[in-house]
Amino acid sequence: MGRTVTPVRFEMEAQLRELKKYVLSLRQEDQEHFARLYADVMKHVSSVSIANPLNPQELMQWSAILELEKKIQEIKHEIDRRLLP
């Protein structure tokens, strides 16, 4: 028997294909930012797969937010490290 549910990774990649026109309409600099953000989202594909949502888009957004939060904290720690002896 074959799979009856499309793997989440395929769903996430399908979401990117749907955004292709949008991404291509962005300035080159923004396309690069988008690519990095999407790569960050894909770091969480295993966690999204375990959650097995019917539509992974919401968890993709949460994954992006999580990665942004991590980067914000890294920047805060770096600022504190440089400002506080």
Secondary structure, 3 states (H helix, E strand, C coil): CCCCCCCHHHHHHHHHHHCHHHHHHCCHHHHHHHHHHHHHHHCCHHHHHHHCCCCCHHHHHHHHHHHHHHHHHHHHHHHHHHHCC
